[in-house]
Amino acid sequence: MSPAASTAELSGAQKVAVILMQMDQTRAAAVMQKFSDQEADEITAELVKMRRVEASVADTAVSEFHDLTTKGRVTRRGGRDFAVGLLEASFGSERAAGVMERLASTMAGKSFEFLDAADSGQLLTLLDGELPQTIALVLAHLKADQASAVLTGLDVGLRTDVAQAIATMGTATPEAVGIVAQTLKVRAGAVVAPREQVEAVGGIQPLVDIINRSDAATERILLEGLEARDPALAEEVRSRMLTFVDIVKLDARDIQQVLRGIDAAVLAIAMKGAPEAVTEVIRANVSERNRELLDDEIRAAGPVRMSQVEEARASVVRAIRELEAEGAITVQRGDEEALVE
């Protein structure tokens, strides 16, 4: 924190963070326990960002709260280690990990906020010649619809490289994120230094979010490319893109077509523990005779293992995928709009 900073410039969460940094961990933990999870998240974010507070600012903050003496105060250290230690002492290691995970999620990507207003053409030009891993890091921090447009604009081979890199990305250090952001800022002509970052997280879900906003052709090419390189990874991506409950997104005629190919015994097990909306849709789209047969199978099945339920639901999902691949049915994805006749 700059020596010129004053408490008048600080938010409430920042002032609390300053106060806690002046206390020993035991007393600070006792105070921290009084806050809600949301308040703890905000305060922890400020603790991580501050690292060090000037004595004059700390003294002024303490004076405002009338909790501590304003004389002879030494400068205390903040930063991630301080925040983690305080959280663990306050809430235990499990809850502390949850707070830090939420913090990482909310702060991830802020280094790349200067790209928010850029269109896909500008981003493609900016990322031209970069390694797939670098492009993946950037796209994982962008909004899903923005990242999808960029991914669609890449050459097919590079597109698959980037998709695989996003899905298999673990964590990136603040230093790595900062270096990439700074390089792109210089190239883009930005003059503001990148903000301080916590870990940036990639993984399969960001890739799924991006693909879900892509057109059908891009989705097919990406999944085929991943299938050729890493079948297990491709299947994991597919499994997250479509689930048993997604059957409610189908038109009635498509649902009926899917259900015609599913054995009643398998469907009965798949319906075990399913949301009411799903069971209602299924029952509404089978004939009266088949509905009675389905009810008989449900009663006869009794309690079943969760693994059996998951396998039965996977059979329904496979049927949906196969019919969609054949063009026999249409699955509405992401923010697609319904057709108007």
Secondary structure, DSSP 8 states (H G I E B T S, - for coil): --TT--GGG--HHHHHHHHHHTS-HHHHHHHHTTS-HHHHHHHHHHHHHHSB--HHHHHHHHHHHTSS--SS----B-SHHHHHHHHHHHH-HHHHHHHHHHHHHHHTTGGGGGGTT--HHHHHHHHTT--HHHHHHHHTTS-HHHHHHHHHHS-HHHHHHHHHHHHH--EE-HHHHHHHHHHHHHHHT--S-------EE--HHHHHHHHHTS-HHHHHHHHHHHHHH-HHHHHHHHHHH--GGGGGGS-HHHHHHHHHTS-HHHHHHHTTT--HHHHHHHHHTS-HHHHHHHHHHHHHH-S--HHHHHHHHHHHHHHHHHHHHTTSS----TT------
